[in-house]
Amino acid sequence: MKCQLPSSLGPQANLFAGVSTGVRGRPGPFCAVMVAEALSSATQRLQGAGIEDARLEAEVLLAHALGSDRTHLLAELRSPLAHPASEAFERELSRRLQREPLAYITGHREFYGIDFICAPGALIPRPESELLVEFALRRIAECAGPSRVVDVGTGTGAIAIAIAIHAPTAQVVAIERSPDARTIAARNLQRHQLEDRVELQAGDLLEGAGVFDIIVANLPYVAAETWRALPPEIRDHEPREALVAGPLGTEAIEALLHAAPPHLAVDGLLAVEMGDTQARYLAAGARVIFPKASVCVMKDLAGRDRLLEVRRGGGG
């Protein structure tokens, strides 16, 4: 017998709604929910909560609950969903309906084709930050010898690790002031067996650091007032100190620009991720601090201003 889930499921509906039960309320052995039905129900509930890409997120959550991946999940749509997996899926789905970020629920996020551990103590890596990796790798390819690279405000360590993996000769330092974020970064370094190649340091900006050919940074760049209007996944769950720089949103980047000159080598490059309305102001400030440098702005894939790039010339 195949059980049918109700066609209308509210946000609090349980995966076993409409399923006949056996002993002590558990699903009967001959009446399991099919994978396809569980996905359909979850998708409706996520859509009802206003979550975009509801079907994709439902698939990711169910695959995680099953300890599998989406490819294998989609090949088993007509299979019954075992009770332990159903319970795990329901717990994870409930967390997502409370707008907890998907990456914190699954504990993972892909960045630059690499899987990273994610947890609430550090900002979740985002696709736009991959521009910093591409920037560094292009510069490393131009250099004759090993490049000295520093990732300021490393968070999960995603940027530093991606650079180290794709540029084996680079000497990479990752700096982070948050103890919680450093713990997550250390786990990612261990996972990717890079503890001996990426030096993880505690510090604020470039304090106590050396001189580098490449400085990359994804620092807080959200204004305090803007933060209040961010989606609940960000505002209520990701660390505020990794997002909010101050009243203007540019304070942390300005501090890095002022600190950078003694740490940026001759002919060195600096790239900082920024908000899409901050380019003119920050570029003007960079030209004052680095009067002989080439200062430009790079756009992201959506065409928005995203990276401030400073290319230092002799003495600039």
Secondary structure as UniProt FT lines:
FT   TURN            11..12
FT   TURN            15..18
FT   HELIX           23..25
FT   TURN            29..30
FT   HELIX           35..48
FT   TURN            49..50
FT   HELIX           54..66
FT   HELIX           70..74
FT   TURN            75..78
FT   HELIX           83..97
FT   TURN            98..99
FT   HELIX           102..106
FT   STRAND          108..111
FT   TURN            112..113
FT   STRAND          114..117
FT   TURN            120..121
FT   HELIX           127..129
FT   HELIX           130..142
FT   STRAND          148..152
FT   TURN            155..156
FT   HELIX           158..166
FT   TURN            168..169
FT   STRAND          171..176
FT   HELIX           179..191
FT   TURN            192..193
FT   TURN            195..197
FT   STRAND          198..202
FT   TURN            205..208
FT   STRAND          212..217
FT   STRAND          222..223
FT   HELIX           224..227
FT   TURN            228..229
FT   HELIX           232..235
FT   TURN            236..237
FT   HELIX           240..242
FT   STRAND          244..246
FT   HELIX           251..259
FT   HELIX           261..263
FT   STRAND          264..273
FT   TURN            276..277
FT   HELIX           279..289
FT   TURN            291..292
FT   STRAND          294..299
FT   TURN            301..302
FT   STRAND          305..311
FT   TURN            314..315
//
